[in-house]
Amino acid sequence: MAGTRPPVSDYSSCPKLNMYLKPKPLANQPLFQETEISDLTSGQGVGSSEVPTGAFALNDYLYMFYIVKCQDGVRFNLNSILAKSDQTHTSWHNNAAPTFTRLFDVSVHPPIADKDNPPPDGTDVGKFLHVAPVVLERATVVKTGILPSLPPGVRNAKKVIFLWGSSWYSGHSNLYLAVLADVDIEATSNGGKDISKWWYFTGTAGAPTWTHDEAAAQPLLNTWTLPNHPCITPHSVIWSADLEQFVLAYTCYTPDRLHRVQFRVASVPWGPWSTEMDTFNQDDTQWGMKLFHHTETNDPITENYAPVFKISQKGQLQQSVAPENQGKIYAPYLLDITTKNADGSVTVYYILSSANPYNSFLMKTSFERK
């Protein structure tokens, strides 16, 4: 962004950010270590379109959900996996980035035959392409009062893993819920690790109902900024003890290309969830117009894309650039921390990314309890 004075930033209170570098990069390679996931199957990969969507720590290991197959850029996400770090977090350091191994496929959807007329969202499998996890201790689950409403196989768990998913149709998806016990995250059947112990939420017929069939999972939300226009995109969820609510954050892409950061809250994982709370968009007069390029105003904000590298299926390093014109928002990803303020409000924190310029911001939003 052009300006007349350089900004003065104070990083003294910021946590240290470790960047994992290649120990001995070749002349044509990036300095940063790419994500390495072993045991990927044919057609699966990691690159500029295939991205991580959520992660959680368990028993000193990191479990990471990753989209490994896309169609038409990022418009249709076709395959997500769960990968586990090969090392405990205590062994990670600058010259020894963690590597991962694919445990199993989480959700798969067949390629879209007619990209101009895709089928409706939610009528098939592929509802957990983007996964936002929350792991709660048993004591917290008991405190919320939801333990009797969970599937029988989950009620005795020391930790309960909640998974909120959005479907293959990015930006046109509803929200779905799955739950499992921590001991079942690497459950096996037919000789391999899989999702056989996952329970999918299918509705509330007097009490929540559950199934092991992903295709039967039912949507959680029924109100939208535009009527009948589900628009969940990359999203995240946290449990806030200060609010005593689950907090959902996502960006809604509406046909007018306005990207809105929206929040909802619910006292139980399946809802009812509140209506949308708009907090920020790229046309926001205070910050949006200053941080994102707007073609209609001919502002001085310019592209700053670094080369994007991807390992091909043949093991070759490929370089590509994903240029953008109009600025837009990606995420938000909530941090698992909140602040209770003196006036009774609660502040949540999240990472928000921008395209054109390509950047990441630490953001905060405060809520009043009612």
C-alpha positions as CSV (number, residue, x, y, z in Angstrom):
1,M,0.0,0.0,0.0
2,A,1.4,3.4,-0.9
3,G,1.8,5.9,1.9
4,T,3.7,9.0,2.9
5,R,5.1,7.6,6.2
6,P,6.3,4.2,7.1
7,P,4.3,2.5,9.8
8,V,5.9,1.9,13.2
9,S,5.0,-1.5,14.7
10,D,5.6,-2.8,18.2
11,Y,6.1,-6.5,18.3
12,S,7.4,-6.7,21.9
13,S,4.3,-8.5,23.2
14,C,3.8,-10.8,20.3
15,P,4.4,-14.6,20.6
16,K,7.4,-15.9,18.8
17,L,6.6,-17.3,15.3
18,N,8.8,-20.2,14.1
19,M,9.2,-20.6,10.4
20,Y,10.3,-24.0,9.2
21,L,13.0,-23.6,6.6
22,K,14.6,-26.1,4.2
23,P,17.9,-27.2,5.7
24,K,19.6,-27.2,2.2
25,P,17.3,-25.7,-0.4
26,L,18.4,-26.0,-4.0
27,A,18.7,-22.9,-6.2
28,N,15.3,-23.3,-7.8
29,Q,13.4,-24.1,-4.5
30,P,11.6,-21.9,-2.0
31,L,13.3,-21.4,1.3
32,F,10.3,-22.6,3.3
33,Q,9.6,-26.3,3.9
34,E,6.5,-27.5,2.1
35,T,4.0,-29.5,3.9
36,E,4.9,-33.2,3.6
37,I,2.2,-35.8,3.9
38,S,3.1,-39.4,3.2
39,D,0.7,-42.3,2.1
40,L,-1.4,-40.1,-0.2
41,T,-3.2,-42.1,-2.8
42,S,-3.4,-41.5,-6.5
43,G,-4.7,-38.0,-7.4
44,Q,-4.2,-36.6,-3.9
45,G,-1.7,-33.8,-3.4
46,V,-0.8,-30.6,-1.5
47,G,-0.4,-27.3,-3.4
48,S,-1.8,-23.9,-3.9
49,S,-5.4,-25.1,-4.1
50,E,-5.2,-28.0,-1.7
51,V,-5.0,-26.6,1.8
52,P,-5.3,-27.5,5.5
53,T,-8.7,-26.6,7.0
54,G,-8.4,-27.4,10.7
55,A,-6.2,-29.1,13.3
56,F,-6.2,-30.3,16.9
57,A,-3.6,-31.6,19.4
58,L,-4.1,-34.9,21.1
59,N,-1.5,-36.9,23.1
60,D,1.3,-34.5,22.0
61,Y,0.6,-35.2,18.3
62,L,-1.0,-32.8,15.8
63,Y,-4.0,-34.1,13.8
64,M,-4.7,-32.0,10.6
65,F,-7.6,-32.0,8.2
66,Y,-6.5,-31.3,4.7
67,I,-8.2,-30.9,1.3
68,V,-6.1,-33.0,-1.1
69,K,-8.2,-32.8,-4.3
70,C,-10.0,-30.0,-6.0
71,Q,-11.9,-29.3,-9.2
72,D,-12.1,-25.9,-11.0
73,G,-9.6,-24.2,-8.7
74,V,-11.1,-24.1,-5.2
75,R,-14.7,-24.0,-6.3
76,F,-15.3,-27.7,-5.8
77,N,-13.5,-29.6,-3.1
78,L,-13.6,-33.3,-3.8
79,N,-11.5,-35.1,-1.2
80,S,-10.4,-34.4,2.4
81,I,-8.1,-36.5,4.7
82,L,-7.0,-36.6,8.3
83,A,-3.2,-36.6,8.7
84,K,-1.2,-37.1,11.9
85,S,2.2,-35.6,12.7
86,D,5.0,-38.2,12.6
87,Q,6.7,-36.5,15.6
88,T,5.5,-35.1,18.9
89,H,5.5,-31.3,19.1
90,T,8.5,-31.3,21.5
91,S,10.8,-32.4,18.6
92,W,9.8,-29.7,16.2
93,H,12.4,-27.0,15.6
94,N,13.4,-24.6,12.8
95,N,15.4,-27.1,10.8
96,A,13.2,-30.1,11.5
97,A,9.7,-29.3,10.4
98,P,7.0,-31.8,11.3
99,T,6.0,-34.3,8.7
100,F,2.6,-36.0,8.5
101,T,1.1,-39.3,7.5
102,R,-2.3,-39.7,6.0
103,L,-4.5,-41.8,8.3
104,F,-7.7,-42.0,6.2
105,D,-10.0,-40.2,3.8
106,V,-12.5,-38.1,5.7
107,S,-14.9,-37.2,2.9
108,V,-15.0,-37.8,-0.8
109,H,-17.3,-36.4,-3.5
110,P,-17.2,-37.5,-7.2
111,P,-16.2,-34.9,-9.8
112,I,-18.9,-32.4,-10.9
113,A,-20.1,-33.4,-14.4
114,D,-21.7,-30.1,-15.2
115,K,-19.8,-27.3,-13.6
116,D,-22.3,-24.6,-14.7
117,N,-25.2,-26.5,-13.1
118,P,-23.9,-28.3,-10.0
119,P,-26.3,-30.4,-8.0
120,P,-27.7,-29.1,-4.7
121,D,-25.6,-29.2,-1.7
122,G,-26.4,-31.7,1.0
123,T,-28.1,-34.5,-1.0
124,D,-25.1,-36.8,-1.0
125,V,-21.8,-37.5,0.7
126,G,-19.0,-35.0,0.7
127,K,-20.3,-32.9,3.6
128,F,-17.0,-32.8,5.5
129,L,-14.6,-31.4,3.0
130,H,-13.7,-28.5,5.2
131,V,-13.6,-29.6,8.9
132,A,-13.4,-27.4,12.0
133,P,-12.6,-29.4,15.1
134,V,-13.1,-28.6,18.8
135,V,-11.8,-31.0,21.5
136,L,-13.5,-30.7,24.9
137,E,-12.6,-32.3,28.2
138,R,-15.4,-34.5,29.7
139,A,-15.8,-32.0,32.6
140,T,-16.6,-29.2,30.1
141,V,-19.0,-31.4,28.2
142,V,-20.8,-32.3,31.5
143,K,-21.0,-28.6,32.4
144,T,-22.7,-27.7,29.1
145,G,-25.4,-30.3,29.9
146,I,-25.1,-32.0,26.5
147,L,-23.6,-35.3,27.6
148,P,-26.9,-37.3,27.7
149,S,-27.7,-36.1,24.1
150,L,-24.5,-37.5,22.7
151,P,-24.3,-41.0,21.0
152,P,-23.9,-43.9,23.6
153,G,-20.4,-44.7,22.3
154,V,-19.2,-41.1,23.1
155,R,-20.7,-40.5,26.6
156,N,-17.8,-42.2,28.5
157,A,-15.0,-40.5,26.6
158,K,-12.4,-38.6,28.5
159,K,-12.4,-36.1,25.7
160,V,-15.0,-35.5,23.0
161,I,-14.1,-34.4,19.5
162,F,-16.7,-32.2,17.7
163,L,-16.3,-31.7,14.0
164,W,-18.2,-29.1,12.0
165,G,-18.0,-29.7,8.3
166,S,-18.9,-27.8,5.1
167,S,-19.4,-29.6,1.8
168,W,-17.7,-29.9,-1.6
169,Y,-19.5,-26.9,-2.9
170,S,-17.4,-24.1,-1.5
171,G,-19.3,-20.9,-0.7
172,H,-22.7,-22.7,-1.2
173,S,-22.6,-25.1,1.7
174,N,-24.6,-25.5,4.9
175,L,-23.0,-26.6,8.1
176,Y,-22.9,-30.2,9.4
177,L,-21.8,-31.9,12.6
178,A,-20.0,-35.1,13.6
179,V,-18.8,-36.3,17.0
180,L,-16.6,-39.1,18.3
181,A,-14.6,-40.1,21.4
182,D,-10.9,-39.2,21.5
183,V,-9.9,-42.9,21.7
184,D,-11.7,-43.5,18.4
185,I,-9.8,-41.0,16.3
186,E,-7.6,-43.8,14.9
187,A,-10.3,-46.5,15.1
188,T,-9.8,-49.4,12.6
189,S,-12.1,-51.6,10.6
190,N,-11.4,-53.9,7.7
191,G,-7.7,-53.7,8.5
192,G,-7.3,-50.0,8.2
193,K,-8.0,-46.7,10.0
194,D,-11.2,-45.0,9.0
195,I,-14.3,-43.0,10.1
196,S,-16.4,-46.0,11.2
197,K,-16.7,-44.6,14.8
198,W,-17.8,-41.1,13.6
199,W,-21.4,-40.2,14.5
200,Y,-23.2,-37.7,12.3
201,F,-26.0,-35.4,13.5
202,T,-29.3,-36.2,11.8
203,G,-31.8,-33.9,13.6
204,T,-33.7,-33.4,16.8
205,A,-36.8,-35.6,17.0
206,G,-37.3,-34.7,20.7
207,A,-33.6,-35.4,21.2
208,P,-30.6,-35.3,18.9
209,T,-30.4,-38.3,16.6
210,W,-27.2,-39.8,15.2
211,T,-26.0,-42.1,12.5
212,H,-22.7,-43.5,11.1
213,D,-23.9,-42.6,7.5
214,E,-22.4,-39.3,6.3
215,A,-25.0,-39.0,3.5
216,A,-27.7,-38.8,6.2
217,A,-26.1,-35.8,8.0
218,Q,-28.6,-33.0,8.2
219,P,-27.8,-29.2,8.0
220,L,-27.6,-27.1,11.1
221,L,-28.5,-23.6,9.7
222,N,-31.7,-22.2,8.2
223,T,-31.2,-18.5,8.1
224,W,-28.8,-16.7,5.7
225,T,-27.9,-13.2,4.6
226,L,-29.6,-13.9,1.3
227,P,-32.7,-16.1,1.6
228,N,-32.1,-19.7,0.7
229,H,-28.5,-19.1,-0.1
230,P,-26.2,-21.2,2.1
231,C,-22.8,-19.7,2.0
232,I,-20.4,-21.4,4.4
233,T,-16.9,-21.2,3.3
234,P,-13.6,-21.9,5.2
235,H,-14.9,-21.7,8.8
236,S,-13.8,-22.3,12.3
237,V,-15.4,-23.0,15.7
238,I,-14.3,-22.6,19.3
239,W,-15.9,-23.2,22.7
240,S,-15.8,-20.0,24.8
241,A,-16.1,-20.6,28.5
242,D,-16.4,-16.8,29.0
243,L,-19.5,-16.7,26.7
244,E,-20.7,-20.2,27.6
245,Q,-21.3,-20.5,23.8
246,F,-19.8,-22.2,20.8
247,V,-18.7,-19.5,18.4
248,L,-18.8,-20.1,14.6
249,A,-16.9,-17.8,12.2
250,Y,-17.0,-17.9,8.4
251,T,-17.0,-15.7,5.4
252,C,-20.1,-15.4,3.3
253,Y,-19.5,-14.8,-0.4
254,T,-22.6,-13.2,-1.9
255,P,-23.3,-12.7,-5.6
256,D,-22.3,-9.0,-5.4
257,R,-18.8,-10.3,-4.5
258,L,-19.0,-8.7,-1.1
259,H,-17.1,-11.0,1.3
260,R,-18.6,-10.7,4.8
261,V,-17.0,-12.0,8.0
262,Q,-19.9,-13.4,10.0
263,F,-20.3,-14.9,13.4
264,R,-23.0,-17.1,15.0
265,V,-23.2,-18.6,18.5
266,A,-25.0,-21.6,20.1
267,S,-25.1,-23.1,23.5
268,V,-25.0,-26.6,22.1
269,P,-23.1,-27.9,19.1
270,W,-26.1,-28.6,16.9
271,G,-27.9,-25.4,17.8
272,P,-30.1,-23.6,17.3
273,W,-27.5,-21.2,16.1
274,S,-28.1,-17.5,16.2
275,T,-28.7,-15.5,13.0
276,E,-25.6,-14.1,11.3
277,M,-23.7,-11.2,12.9
278,D,-21.8,-9.2,10.2
279,T,-18.6,-7.8,11.6
280,F,-16.3,-6.9,8.7
281,N,-16.2,-6.9,4.9
282,Q,-13.7,-5.7,2.3
283,D,-15.7,-2.5,1.7
284,D,-15.6,-1.6,5.4
285,T,-14.8,2.2,5.4
286,Q,-12.5,2.0,8.4
287,W,-10.2,-0.8,7.3
288,G,-11.6,-2.7,4.3
289,M,-11.0,0.1,1.9
290,K,-7.4,0.5,3.3
291,L,-6.4,-3.1,3.3
292,F,-7.9,-4.6,0.1
293,H,-7.5,-3.6,-3.5
294,H,-10.7,-2.1,-5.1
295,T,-10.7,-2.0,-8.8
296,E,-13.5,0.6,-9.0
297,T,-11.5,3.2,-7.0
298,N,-8.2,2.6,-8.7
299,D,-6.5,2.6,-5.3
300,P,-2.7,2.2,-5.1
301,I,-2.9,-1.3,-3.5
302,T,-1.0,-3.7,-5.7
303,E,-0.5,-7.4,-6.0
304,N,2.3,-8.9,-3.9
305,Y,2.1,-12.6,-4.7
306,A,5.1,-14.7,-4.1
307,P,5.6,-17.7,-6.3
308,V,3.5,-20.8,-5.4
309,F,5.3,-24.1,-5.6
310,K,3.7,-27.5,-5.9
311,I,5.2,-31.0,-6.1
312,S,3.7,-32.8,-9.1
313,Q,2.7,-36.5,-9.1
314,K,6.0,-37.2,-10.8
315,G,7.9,-35.6,-8.0
316,Q,8.8,-32.5,-10.0
317,L,8.7,-29.0,-8.6
318,Q,6.2,-26.8,-10.4
319,Q,5.8,-23.0,-9.9
320,S,2.6,-21.2,-10.5
321,V,1.1,-17.8,-9.6
322,A,-2.5,-17.2,-8.6
323,P,-3.1,-13.5,-9.5
324,E,-6.2,-11.7,-8.2
325,N,-7.7,-8.5,-9.3
326,Q,-10.4,-7.4,-6.8
327,G,-9.3,-7.9,-3.2
328,K,-11.1,-10.5,-1.2
329,I,-11.1,-12.2,2.2
330,Y,-10.2,-15.8,3.1
331,A,-11.1,-17.6,6.4
332,P,-11.4,-16.4,9.4
333,Y,-9.7,-18.9,11.7
334,L,-10.5,-18.5,15.4
335,L,-7.9,-18.8,18.1
336,D,-8.8,-20.9,21.0
337,I,-8.6,-18.0,23.5
338,T,-11.0,-15.3,24.6
339,T,-10.7,-12.2,26.9
340,K,-13.4,-11.2,29.3
341,N,-13.5,-7.5,29.5
342,A,-14.3,-5.2,32.5
343,D,-17.6,-4.2,30.9
344,G,-18.7,-7.8,30.7
345,S,-18.1,-8.2,26.9
346,V,-16.0,-11.0,25.6
347,T,-13.3,-10.6,22.9
348,V,-12.5,-13.4,20.4
349,Y,-9.4,-13.4,18.2
350,Y,-8.9,-14.8,14.7
351,I,-6.6,-14.9,11.7
352,L,-8.0,-13.3,8.6
353,S,-6.2,-13.6,5.2
354,S,-6.5,-11.3,2.2
355,A,-5.9,-11.7,-1.5
356,N,-4.6,-8.7,-3.4
357,P,-2.6,-8.0,-1.5
358,Y,-1.8,-11.4,-0.1
359,N,-1.5,-11.0,3.6
360,S,-2.6,-12.3,7.0
361,F,-4.0,-10.2,9.9
362,L,-4.7,-10.8,13.5
363,M,-8.2,-9.6,14.2
364,K,-10.5,-9.3,17.2
365,T,-14.2,-8.9,17.7
366,S,-16.0,-8.3,20.9
367,F,-19.5,-9.6,21.9
368,E,-21.9,-8.5,24.7
369,R,-23.7,-11.3,26.6
370,K,-27.5,-11.0,26.6
